[in-house]
Every structure is written in C-alpha cells, then in structure tokens.
C-alpha cells in the first residue's frame, strides 16, 4: 500500500474520499428506462475500472427515500476517484459533492493547530 504524508495529519495508508450523489426523480434508474439501461450496462464495468485506476469502493449506499447516494472510496489521489466517476458514467446522470475525508478523532487531535475566530 502506498503511504501518503498529510501536511497536518498523521501518515495514512491510503486517503479516503466521500461522494454524495443526487438526481431529479425523472433521471432515476428506477423510473427512467434509458437511465436504467445505461446504469445496468455501466455498472458491469465498474469493478474492472476501479482495479485499473487503483480505486477501492468501500461503501455505496442509497439514501432512502431520497434520490441520493453515498459512496466512500480509498485511492491514492482525488484524481483517481474523479476519473473513476467520469469514466464509469456517474457524471452522466448524477450531480455530485466530492469531499476529502478525515476521521473525526484525527481532526480533534489537531484542533489546537487551527486559529479560532470566535
């Protein structure tokens, strides 16, 4: 496993990235035939694509009952996750919020290193 040195945080084995996806009801694979066919076809390619890009999908959850999903990735870079999402077709039918992930316990260890404004 590659080791990545964070500027403030401890050395970690592999960075994690979270993605929150959403789409309007009319662009849902459960209600839109074209989107369903695209999703079913694309999803068959995701495992090989993840391996090729060095991306590990740790979690992929639908956030019921909304038209939202949560994905947690492990990868050597944000660019690898971005490439997985783009090449995997996710960007064709969902809006995404992309986040770097830090365990709360690790963040709290360094709380005193951040200036306060209040």
The first five atom37 places (N, CA, C, CB, O) and aatype in JSON, in Angstrom:
{
  "aatype": [20, 20, 20, 20, 20, 20, 20, 20, 20, 20, 20, 20, 20, 20, 20, 20, 20, 20, 20, 20, 20, 20, 20, 20, 20, 20, 20, 20, 20, 20, 20, 20, 20, 20, 20, 20, 20, 20, 20, 20, 20, 20, 20, 20, 20, 20, 20, 20, 20, 20, 20, 20, 20, 20, 20, 20, 20, 20, 20, 20, 20, 20, 20, 20, 20, 20, 20, 20, 20, 20, 20, 20, 20, 20, 20, 20, 20, 20, 20, 20, 20, 20, 20, 20, 20, 20, 20, 20, 20, 20, 20, 20, 20, 20, 20, 20, 20, 20, 20, 20, 20, 20, 20, 20, 20, 20, 20, 20, 20, 20, 20, 20, 20, 20, 20, 20, 20, 20],
  "atom_mask": [
    [1, 1, 1, 1, 1],
    [1, 1, 1, 1, 1],
    [1, 1, 1, 1, 1],
    [1, 1, 1, 1, 1],
    [1, 1, 1, 1, 1],
    [1, 1, 1, 1, 1],
    [1, 1, 1, 1, 1],
    [1, 1, 1, 1, 1],
    [1, 1, 1, 1, 1],
    [1, 1, 1, 1, 1],
    [1, 1, 1, 1, 1],
    [1, 1, 1, 1, 1],
    [1, 1, 1, 1, 1],
    [1, 1, 1, 1, 1],
    [1, 1, 1, 1, 1],
    [1, 1, 1, 1, 1],
    [1, 1, 1, 1, 1],
    [1, 1, 1, 1, 1],
    [1, 1, 1, 1, 1],
    [1, 1, 1, 1, 1],
    [1, 1, 1, 1, 1],
    [1, 1, 1, 1, 1],
    [1, 1, 1, 1, 1],
    [1, 1, 1, 1, 1],
    [1, 1, 1, 1, 1],
    [1, 1, 1, 1, 1],
    [1, 1, 1, 1, 1],
    [1, 1, 1, 1, 1],
    [1, 1, 1, 1, 1],
    [1, 1, 1, 1, 1],
    [1, 1, 1, 1, 1],
    [1, 1, 1, 1, 1],
    [1, 1, 1, 1, 1],
    [1, 1, 1, 1, 1],
    [1, 1, 1, 1, 1],
    [1, 1, 1, 1, 1],
    [1, 1, 1, 1, 1],
    [1, 1, 1, 1, 1],
    [1, 1, 1, 1, 1],
    [1, 1, 1, 1, 1],
    [1, 1, 1, 1, 1],
    [1, 1, 1, 1, 1],
    [1, 1, 1, 1, 1],
    [1, 1, 1, 1, 1],
    [1, 1, 1, 1, 1],
    [1, 1, 1, 1, 1],
    [1, 1, 1, 1, 1],
    [1, 1, 1, 1, 1],
    [1, 1, 1, 1, 1],
    [1, 1, 1, 1, 1],
    [1, 1, 1, 1, 1],
    [1, 1, 1, 1, 1],
    [1, 1, 1, 1, 1],
    [1, 1, 1, 1, 1],
    [1, 1, 1, 1, 1],
    [1, 1, 1, 1, 1],
    [1, 1, 1, 1, 1],
    [1, 1, 1, 1, 1],
    [1, 1, 1, 1, 1],
    [1, 1, 1, 1, 1],
    [1, 1, 1, 1, 1],
    [1, 1, 1, 1, 1],
    [1, 1, 1, 1, 1],
    [1, 1, 1, 1, 1],
    [1, 1, 1, 1, 1],
    [1, 1, 1, 1, 1],
    [1, 1, 1, 1, 1],
    [1, 1, 1, 1, 1],
    [1, 1, 1, 1, 1],
    [1, 1, 1, 1, 1],
    [1, 1, 1, 1, 1],
    [1, 1, 1, 1, 1],
    [1, 1, 1, 1, 1],
    [1, 1, 1, 1, 1],
    [1, 1, 1, 1, 1],
    [1, 1, 1, 1, 1],
    [1, 1, 1, 1, 1],
    [1, 1, 1, 1, 1],
    [1, 1, 1, 1, 1],
    [1, 1, 1, 1, 1],
    [1, 1, 1, 1, 1],
    [1, 1, 1, 1, 1],
    [1, 1, 1, 1, 1],
    [1, 1, 1, 1, 1],
    [1, 1, 1, 1, 1],
    [1, 1, 1, 1, 1],
    [1, 1, 1, 1, 1],
    [1, 1, 1, 1, 1],
    [1, 1, 1, 1, 1],
    [1, 1, 1, 1, 1],
    [1, 1, 1, 1, 1],
    [1, 1, 1, 1, 1],
    [1, 1, 1, 1, 1],
    [1, 1, 1, 1, 1],
    [1, 1, 1, 1, 1],
    [1, 1, 1, 1, 1],
    [1, 1, 1, 1, 1],
    [1, 1, 1, 1, 1],
    [1, 1, 1, 1, 1],
    [1, 1, 1, 1, 1],
    [1, 1, 1, 1, 1],
    [1, 1, 1, 1, 1],
    [1, 1, 1, 1, 1],
    [1, 1, 1, 1, 1],
    [1, 1, 1, 1, 1],
    [1, 1, 1, 1, 1],
    [1, 1, 1, 1, 1],
    [1, 1, 1, 1, 1],
    [1, 1, 1, 1, 1],
    [1, 1, 1, 1, 1],
    [1, 1, 1, 1, 1],
    [1, 1, 1, 1, 1],
    [1, 1, 1, 1, 1],
    [1, 1, 1, 1, 1],
    [1, 1, 1, 1, 1],
    [1, 1, 1, 1, 1],
    [1, 1, 1, 1, 1],
    [1, 1, 1, 1, 1]
  ],
  "atom_positions": [
    [[0.82, -1.18, 0.0], [0.0, 0.0, 0.0], [0.88, 1.25, 0.0], [-0.94, -0.01, 1.2], [1.89, 1.31, 0.7]],
    [[0.49, 2.23, -0.77], [1.24, 3.48, -0.81], [1.01, 4.26, 0.48], [0.82, 4.33, -2.03], [-0.07, 4.21, 1.07]],
    [[2.03, 4.97, 0.91], [1.9, 5.82, 2.08], [1.86, 7.28, 1.63], [3.06, 5.58, 3.1], [2.64, 7.7, 0.78]],
    [[0.95, 8.03, 2.21], [0.77, 9.43, 1.87], [0.99, 10.25, 3.13], [-0.64, 9.7, 1.25], [0.4, 9.95, 4.17]],
    [[1.81, 11.26, 3.05], [2.07, 12.13, 4.19], [1.16, 13.35, 4.08], [3.57, 12.56, 4.26], [1.27, 14.13, 3.14]],
    [[0.26, 13.51, 5.05], [-0.62, 14.67, 5.09], [0.14, 15.84, 5.72], [-1.92, 14.36, 5.88], [1.03, 15.61, 6.54]],
    [[-0.2, 17.07, 5.36], [0.53, 18.21, 5.92], [0.27, 18.39, 7.41], [0.15, 19.47, 5.19], [1.21, 18.71, 8.14]],
    [[-0.93, 18.2, 7.87], [-1.21, 18.36, 9.3], [-1.43, 17.03, 10.0], [-2.41, 19.24, 9.5], [-1.16, 16.91, 11.2]],
    [[-1.9, 16.06, 9.29], [-2.34, 14.84, 9.93], [-1.32, 13.72, 9.79], [-3.66, 14.4, 9.36], [-0.36, 13.82, 9.03]],
    [[-1.55, 12.67, 10.53], [-0.64, 11.53, 10.55], [-0.49, 10.91, 9.17], [-1.14, 10.49, 11.54], [-1.33, 11.11, 8.29]],
    [[0.59, 10.16, 9.0], [0.76, 9.42, 7.76], [-0.34, 8.36, 7.69], [2.18, 8.78, 7.67], [-0.58, 7.64, 8.66]],
    [[-0.98, 8.27, 6.55], [-2.06, 7.3, 6.39], [-1.72, 6.35, 5.25], [-3.41, 8.02, 6.13], [-0.96, 6.7, 4.35]],
    [[-2.3, 5.16, 5.29], [-2.02, 4.18, 4.25], [-2.59, 4.62, 2.91], [-2.58, 2.83, 4.63], [-1.91, 4.52, 1.88]],
    [[-3.82, 5.09, 2.91], [-4.46, 5.49, 1.66], [-5.55, 6.5, 1.98], [-5.03, 4.26, 0.9], [-6.4, 6.25, 2.84]],
    [[-5.55, 7.65, 1.3], [-6.6, 8.65, 1.55], [-7.99, 8.12, 1.2], [-6.31, 9.92, 0.75], [-8.15, 7.23, 0.36]],
    [[-8.98, 8.7, 1.87], [-10.36, 8.35, 1.59], [-11.1, 9.58, 1.07], [-11.06, 7.79, 2.85], [-10.78, 10.72, 1.42]],
    [[-12.09, 9.32, 0.23], [-12.88, 10.36, -0.4], [-14.34, 9.96, -0.35], [-12.42, 10.61, -1.87], [-14.69, 8.81, -0.58]],
    [[-15.21, 10.93, -0.03], [-16.65, 10.67, 0.02], [-17.33, 11.43, -1.11], [-17.24, 11.09, 1.4], [-16.95, 12.55, -1.45]],
    [[-18.35, 10.79, -1.68], [-19.13, 11.42, -2.74], [-20.6, 11.26, -2.38], [-18.82, 10.78, -4.14], [-21.07, 10.16, -2.08]],
    [[-21.32, 12.37, -2.41], [-22.77, 12.35, -2.23], [-23.38, 12.69, -3.58], [-23.24, 13.35, -1.09], [-23.15, 13.77, -4.13]],
    [[-24.15, 11.76, -4.1], [-24.76, 11.92, -5.42], [-26.24, 12.25, -5.28], [-24.57, 10.65, -6.27], [-26.88, 11.88, -4.29]],
    [[-26.77, 12.95, -6.27], [-28.21, 13.19, -6.31], [-28.64, 13.32, -7.77], [-28.59, 14.48, -5.51], [-27.83, 13.6, -8.66]],
    [[-29.93, 13.11, -7.99], [-30.5, 13.3, -9.31], [-31.99, 13.61, -9.14], [-30.28, 12.04, -10.22], [-32.59, 13.27, -8.12]],
    [[-32.58, 14.27, -10.14], [-34.02, 14.53, -10.06], [-34.8, 13.23, -10.29], [-34.44, 15.6, -11.1], [-34.27, 12.3, -10.9]],
    [[-36.03, 13.16, -9.82], [-36.83, 11.94, -9.96], [-36.95, 11.44, -11.41], [-38.21, 12.18, -9.42], [-36.99, 10.23, -11.64]],
    [[-37.0, 12.36, -12.37], [-37.16, 11.91, -13.76], [-35.86, 11.38, -14.38], [-37.68, 13.05, -14.6], [-35.86, 10.91, -15.51]],
    [[-34.77, 11.46, -13.63], [-33.48, 10.93, -14.09], [-33.05, 9.76, -13.22], [-32.4, 12.04, -14.07], [-31.85, 9.48, -13.09]],
    [[-34.01, 9.08, -12.64], [-33.76, 7.97, -11.71], [-33.77, 6.64, -12.45], [-34.81, 7.97, -10.57], [-34.66, 6.4, -13.27]],
    [[-32.81, 5.76, -12.17], [-32.81, 4.44, -12.81], [-34.05, 3.6, -12.48], [-31.57, 3.68, -12.4], [-34.34, 2.64, -13.18]],
    [[-34.76, 3.95, -11.43], [-35.96, 3.2, -11.08], [-37.18, 3.67, -11.86], [-36.23, 3.32, -9.61], [-38.17, 2.95, -11.96]],
    [[-37.12, 4.9, -12.41], [-38.28, 5.45, -13.12], [-38.03, 5.78, -14.59], [-38.76, 6.68, -12.41], [-38.97, 5.97, -15.35]],
    [[-36.77, 5.86, -14.98], [-36.42, 6.26, -16.34], [-35.75, 5.09, -17.05], [-35.48, 7.52, -16.33], [-34.67, 4.65, -16.65]],
    [[-36.4, 4.58, -18.09], [-35.92, 3.38, -18.79], [-34.51, 3.56, -19.38], [-36.89, 3.0, -19.89], [-33.67, 2.67, -19.25]],
    [[-34.26, 4.69, -20.01], [-32.96, 4.93, -20.63], [-31.86, 5.0, -19.58], [-32.99, 6.22, -21.45], [-30.78, 4.44, -19.77]],
    [[-32.12, 5.69, -18.47], [-31.14, 5.78, -17.39], [-30.91, 4.41, -16.77], [-31.6, 6.79, -16.31], [-29.77, 4.06, -16.43]],
    [[-31.97, 3.63, -16.61], [-31.84, 2.27, -16.06], [-30.93, 1.42, -16.94], [-33.23, 1.6, -15.92], [-30.02, 0.76, -16.45]],
    [[-31.18, 1.43, -18.25], [-30.36, 0.63, -19.17], [-28.91, 1.08, -19.13], [-30.91, 0.74, -20.6], [-28.0, 0.25, -19.13]],
    [[-28.69, 2.4, -19.09], [-27.33, 2.93, -19.01], [-26.65, 2.5, -17.71], [-27.34, 4.47, -19.11], [-25.5, 2.06, -17.72]],
    [[-27.36, 2.61, -16.6], [-26.79, 2.24, -15.29], [-26.48, 0.74, -15.23], [-27.76, 2.62, -14.17], [-25.43, 0.35, -14.72]],
    [[-27.37, -0.08, -15.73], [-27.15, -1.53, -15.7], [-25.94, -1.9, -16.55], [-28.41, -2.28, -16.18], [-25.13, -2.74, -16.15]],
    [[-25.82, -1.3, -17.71], [-24.68, -1.59, -18.59], [-23.38, -1.06, -17.99], [-24.91, -0.96, -19.98], [-22.37, -1.77, -17.97]],
    [[-23.4, 0.17, -17.5], [-22.2, 0.78, -16.92], [-21.72, 0.05, -15.69], [-22.46, 2.23, -16.58], [-20.52, -0.13, -15.5]],
    [[-22.65, -0.37, -14.84], [-22.27, -0.98, -13.56], [-21.47, -2.27, -13.73], [-23.51, -1.27, -12.73], [-20.71, -2.65, -12.84]],
    [[-21.63, -2.93, -14.86], [-20.86, -4.15, -15.11], [-19.38, -3.85, -15.31], [-21.42, -4.88, -16.32], [-18.54, -4.73, -15.12]],
    [[-19.05, -2.63, -15.71], [-17.67, -2.22, -15.97], [-16.97, -1.65, -14.74], [-17.64, -1.2, -17.09], [-15.74, -1.52, -14.73]],
    [[-17.73, -1.31, -13.71], [-17.15, -0.62, -12.55], [-16.06, -1.4, -11.82], [-18.23, -0.28, -11.59], [-15.04, -0.81, -11.49]],
    [[-16.22, -2.69, -11.55], [-15.15, -3.4, -10.83], [-13.8, -3.38, -11.57], [-15.56, -4.85, -10.59], [-12.77, -3.13, -10.95]],
    [[-13.8, -3.63, -12.88], [-12.55, -3.6, -13.65], [-11.97, -2.2, -13.72], [-12.79, -4.14, -15.06], [-10.76, -2.01, -13.63]],
    [[-12.84, -1.21, -13.88], [-12.39, 0.18, -13.93], [-11.74, 0.57, -12.6], [-13.57, 1.13, -14.25], [-10.69, 1.21, -12.59]],
    [[-12.36, 0.2, -11.5], [-11.8, 0.52, -10.18], [-10.42, -0.12, -10.02], [-12.74, 0.03, -9.05], [-9.49, 0.53, -9.54]],
    [[-10.29, -1.37, -10.41], [-8.98, -2.05, -10.31], [-7.93, -1.35, -11.17], [-9.1, -3.52, -10.73], [-6.81, -1.12, -10.72]],
    [[-8.3, -1.02, -12.38], [-7.36, -0.37, -13.3], [-6.88, 0.98, -12.78], [-8.0, -0.2, -14.67], [-5.72, 1.35, -12.96]],
    [[-7.78, 1.73, -12.13], [-7.44, 3.06, -11.62], [-6.9, 3.04, -10.19], [-8.65, 3.95, -11.69], [-6.5, 4.08, -9.67]],
    [[-6.9, 1.87, -9.55], [-6.42, 1.79, -8.17], [-7.37, 2.4, -7.17], [-5.09, 2.46, -8.06], [-6.95, 2.95, -6.16]],
    [[-8.66, 2.3, -7.45], [-9.69, 2.86, -6.59], [-10.43, 1.71, -5.9], [-10.69, 3.75, -7.39], [-10.84, 0.74, -6.54]],
    [[-10.58, 1.82, -4.6], [-11.33, 0.83, -3.85], [-12.64, 1.47, -3.38], [-10.5, 0.28, -2.63], [-12.62, 2.51, -2.72]],
    [[-13.76, 0.86, -3.73], [-15.07, 1.34, -3.3], [-15.36, 0.7, -1.95], [-16.2, 1.01, -4.36], [-15.62, -0.5, -1.87]],
    [[-15.32, 1.51, -0.88], [-15.53, 0.99, 0.48], [-17.0, 0.89, 0.82], [-14.84, 1.88, 1.49], [-17.41, 0.01, 1.59]],
    [[-17.8, 1.78, 0.26], [-19.23, 1.78, 0.57], [-19.97, 2.45, -0.57], [-19.51, 2.5, 1.91], [-19.51, 3.44, -1.14]],
    [[-21.13, 1.91, -0.89], [-22.0, 2.5, -1.9], [-23.43, 2.29, -1.42], [-21.76, 1.87, -3.34], [-23.97, 1.18, -1.5]],
    [[-24.04, 3.36, -0.91], [-25.34, 3.26, -0.26], [-26.35, 4.21, -0.88], [-25.21, 3.54, 1.23], [-26.02, 5.35, -1.22]],
    [[-27.59, 3.74, -1.03], [-28.68, 4.62, -1.43], [-29.26, 5.24, -0.17], [-29.77, 3.85, -2.25], [-29.47, 4.55, 0.82]],
    [[-29.54, 6.54, -0.2], [-30.07, 7.25, 0.96], [-31.59, 7.36, 0.8], [-29.42, 8.67, 1.11], [-32.11, 8.34, 0.26]],
    [[-32.28, 6.34, 1.28], [-33.74, 6.24, 1.15], [-34.42, 7.33, 1.97], [-34.23, 4.85, 1.61], [-33.91, 7.71, 3.03]],
    [[-35.54, 7.84, 1.54], [-36.22, 7.62, 0.27], [-35.81, 8.64, -0.79], [-37.72, 7.67, 0.48], [-36.42, 8.7, -1.86]],
    [[-34.8, 9.45, -0.5], [-34.38, 10.49, -1.44], [-33.73, 9.91, -2.69], [-33.41, 11.45, -0.77], [-33.43, 8.72, -2.76]],
    [[-33.53, 10.75, -3.65], [-32.81, 10.39, -4.87], [-31.35, 10.78, -4.66], [-33.41, 11.11, -6.14], [-30.79, 11.61, -5.36]],
    [[-30.75, 10.13, -3.64], [-29.36, 10.41, -3.27], [-28.64, 9.11, -2.97], [-29.3, 11.36, -2.03], [-29.26, 8.1, -2.63]],
    [[-27.32, 9.16, -3.12], [-26.48, 8.01, -2.79], [-25.21, 8.53, -2.13], [-26.16, 7.16, -4.05], [-24.81, 9.67, -2.33]],
    [[-24.58, 7.66, -1.35], [-23.32, 7.98, -0.67], [-22.3, 6.93, -1.07], [-23.5, 8.03, 0.88], [-22.56, 5.73, -1.0]],
    [[-21.13, 7.38, -1.48], [-20.04, 6.47, -1.81], [-18.8, 6.88, -1.03], [-19.77, 6.45, -3.34], [-18.51, 8.07, -0.89]],
    [[-18.08, 5.88, -0.53], [-16.82, 6.12, 0.17], [-15.73, 5.35, -0.58], [-16.91, 5.67, 1.67], [-15.86, 4.15, -0.82]],
    [[-14.67, 6.06, -0.94], [-13.58, 5.5, -1.72], [-12.27, 5.56, -0.96], [-13.44, 6.23, -3.04], [-12.08, 6.37, -0.06]],
    [[-11.38, 4.68, -1.36], [-9.99, 4.72, -0.93], [-9.17, 4.75, -2.22], [-9.61, 3.49, 0.01], [-9.33, 3.89, -3.09]],
    [[-8.28, 5.73, -2.34], [-7.47, 5.86, -3.55], [-6.25, 6.71, -3.25], [-8.3, 6.48, -4.72], [-6.22, 7.45, -2.27]],
    [[-5.25, 6.59, -4.09], [-4.02, 7.35, -3.88], [-4.19, 8.83, -4.16], [-2.91, 6.79, -4.74], [-3.39, 9.65, -3.72]],
    [[-5.25, 9.18, -4.92], [-5.45, 10.6, -5.24], [-6.92, 10.89, -5.54], [-4.58, 11.01, -6.45], [-7.69, 10.0, -5.89]],
    [[-7.28, 12.15, -5.39], [-8.63, 12.6, -5.75], [-8.85, 12.43, -7.25], [-8.84, 14.07, -5.33], [-9.97, 12.15, -7.69]],
    [[-7.79, 12.6, -8.01], [-7.91, 12.48, -9.47], [-8.31, 11.06, -9.88], [-6.6, 12.87, -10.14], [-9.07, 10.88, -10.83]],
    [[-7.8, 10.06, -9.16], [-8.17, 8.67, -9.47], [-9.66, 8.43, -9.24], [-7.34, 7.68, -8.61], [-10.31, 7.75, -10.03]],
    [[-10.2, 9.0, -8.15], [-11.63, 8.86, -7.87], [-12.43, 9.64, -8.92], [-11.97, 9.37, -6.43], [-13.44, 9.15, -9.42]],
    [[-11.98, 10.84, -9.24], [-12.66, 11.63, -10.28], [-12.71, 10.86, -11.6], [-11.93, 12.98, -10.49], [-13.75, 10.8, -12.25]],
    [[-11.58, 10.27, -11.97], [-11.53, 9.52, -13.23], [-12.46, 8.31, -13.18], [-10.09, 9.06, -13.52], [-13.12, 7.99, -14.17]],
    [[-12.53, 7.65, -12.03], [-13.44, 6.51, -11.87], [-14.89, 6.98, -12.09], [-13.28, 5.87, -10.46], [-15.65, 6.33, -12.81]],
    [[-15.26, 8.08, -11.47], [-16.63, 8.58, -11.59], [-16.96, 9.02, -13.01], [-16.85, 9.75, -10.63], [-18.06, 8.76, -13.51]],
    [[-16.01, 9.68, -13.65], [-16.26, 10.16, -15.02], [-16.27, 9.01, -16.02], [-15.2, 11.2, -15.42], [-17.18, 8.91, -16.84]],
    [[-15.27, 8.15, -15.96], [-15.19, 7.03, -16.9], [-16.26, 5.98, -16.62], [-13.81, 6.39, -16.83], [-16.66, 5.24, -17.52]],
    [[-16.72, 5.92, -15.38], [-17.77, 4.97, -15.02], [-19.16, 5.43, -15.38], [-17.71, 4.7, -13.57], [-20.12, 4.68, -15.22]],
    [[-19.28, 6.66, -15.87], [-20.57, 7.16, -16.33], [-21.43, 7.82, -15.26], [-21.33, 6.06, -16.92], [-22.55, 8.25, -15.55]],
    [[-20.93, 7.91, -14.04], [-21.72, 8.52, -12.96], [-22.08, 9.97, -13.28], [-20.95, 8.46, -11.64], [-23.16, 10.44, -12.91]],
    [[-21.19, 10.68, -13.95], [-21.41, 12.1, -14.21], [-22.49, 12.35, -15.26], [-20.13, 12.75, -14.65], [-22.94, 13.48, -15.42]],
    [[-22.91, 11.31, -15.98], [-23.94, 11.48, -17.0], [-25.33, 11.68, -16.4], [-23.96, 10.28, -17.92], [-26.2, 12.3, -17.01]],
    [[-25.54, 11.13, -15.19], [-26.92, 11.17, -14.67], [-27.02, 11.62, -13.21], [-27.54, 9.81, -14.8], [-28.11, 11.59, -12.64]],
    [[-25.91, 12.02, -12.6], [-25.99, 12.48, -11.21], [-25.19, 13.76, -11.01], [-25.49, 11.38, -10.25], [-24.21, 14.02, -11.71]],
    [[-25.63, 14.54, -10.04], [-24.84, 15.65, -9.51], [-24.05, 15.09, -8.34], [-25.75, 16.88, -9.08], [-24.53, 14.2, -7.65]],
    [[-22.85, 15.61, -8.12], [-22.02, 15.05, -7.06], [-21.36, 16.13, -6.22], [-20.97, 14.15, -7.64], [-20.92, 17.16, -6.73]],
    [[-21.31, 15.86, -4.92], [-20.5, 16.64, -3.99], [-19.33, 15.74, -3.61], [-21.33, 17.1, -2.71], [-19.53, 14.62, -3.15]],
    [[-18.12, 16.23, -3.8], [-16.89, 15.46, -3.62], [-16.16, 15.99, -2.39], [-15.97, 15.53, -4.89], [-15.93, 17.19, -2.27]],
    [[-15.79, 15.09, -1.48], [-15.17, 15.51, -0.22], [-13.94, 14.68, 0.11], [-16.18, 15.42, 0.91], [-13.93, 13.46, -0.08]],
    [[-12.92, 15.35, 0.62], [-11.82, 14.64, 1.27], [-12.33, 14.17, 2.62], [-10.53, 15.54, 1.42], [-13.23, 14.8, 3.18]],
    [[-11.79, 13.09, 3.15], [-12.3, 12.53, 4.4], [-11.18, 12.47, 5.43], [-12.9, 11.11, 4.16], [-10.07, 12.02, 5.14]],
    [[-11.49, 12.94, 6.64], [-10.59, 12.84, 7.79], [-11.38, 12.25, 8.95], [-9.97, 14.23, 8.17], [-12.47, 12.75, 9.26]],
    [[-10.87, 11.21, 9.6], [-11.56, 10.71, 10.78], [-11.7, 11.82, 11.82], [-10.81, 9.5, 11.38], [-10.75, 12.58, 12.04]],
    [[-12.85, 11.93, 12.46], [-13.1, 12.98, 13.44], [-12.06, 12.94, 14.56], [-14.53, 12.84, 14.03], [-11.57, 13.99, 14.98]],
    [[-11.71, 11.76, 15.04], [-10.71, 11.64, 16.12], [-9.38, 12.25, 15.7], [-10.52, 10.16, 16.51], [-8.71, 12.89, 16.51]],
    [[-8.99, 12.05, 14.45], [-7.74, 12.62, 13.95], [-7.84, 14.13, 13.85], [-7.37, 12.01, 12.58], [-6.88, 14.84, 14.17]],
    [[-8.95, 14.63, 13.41], [-9.15, 16.07, 13.31], [-9.08, 16.72, 14.69], [-10.51, 16.37, 12.64], [-8.47, 17.78, 14.85]],
    [[-9.7, 16.1, 15.67], [-9.7, 16.65, 17.02], [-8.3, 16.68, 17.63], [-10.63, 15.84, 17.92], [-7.99, 17.57, 18.42]],
    [[-7.44, 15.73, 17.27], [-6.06, 15.74, 17.76], [-5.33, 17.02, 17.35], [-5.29, 14.51, 17.24], [-4.42, 17.47, 18.04]],
    [[-5.74, 17.6, 16.24], [-5.06, 18.77, 15.68], [-5.88, 20.06, 15.82], [-4.74, 18.53, 14.23], [-5.53, 21.07, 15.22]],
    [[-6.94, 20.03, 16.6], [-7.82, 21.19, 16.71], [-7.08, 22.44, 17.16], [-8.94, 20.89, 17.69], [-7.39, 23.54, 16.7]],
    [[-6.12, 22.29, 18.04], [-5.4, 23.46, 18.55], [-4.46, 24.08, 17.5], [-4.59, 23.07, 19.77], [-3.92, 25.16, 17.73]],
    [[-4.27, 23.43, 16.39], [-3.41, 23.97, 15.34], [-4.16, 24.92, 14.41], [-2.8, 22.82, 14.53], [-3.55, 25.56, 13.55]],
    [[-5.49, 25.02, 14.57], [-6.31, 25.87, 13.73], [-6.68, 27.14, 14.49], [-7.58, 25.13, 13.27], [-7.06, 27.07, 15.66]],
    [[-6.57, 28.31, 13.84], [-6.95, 29.54, 14.53], [-8.48, 29.57, 14.73], [-6.48, 30.8, 13.71], [-9.25, 29.01, 13.95]],
    [[-8.88, 30.22, 15.81], [-10.31, 30.41, 16.05], [-10.7, 31.83, 15.67], [-10.67, 30.11, 17.53], [-9.87, 32.74, 15.66]],
    [[-11.96, 32.03, 15.36], [-12.42, 33.38, 15.03], [-13.49, 33.87, 16.01], [-12.97, 33.42, 13.59], [-13.9, 35.02, 15.93]],
    [[-13.93, 33.03, 16.93], [-14.93, 33.43, 17.91], [-14.41, 33.15, 19.31], [-16.27, 32.71, 17.67], [-15.11, 33.42, 20.29]]
  ]
}
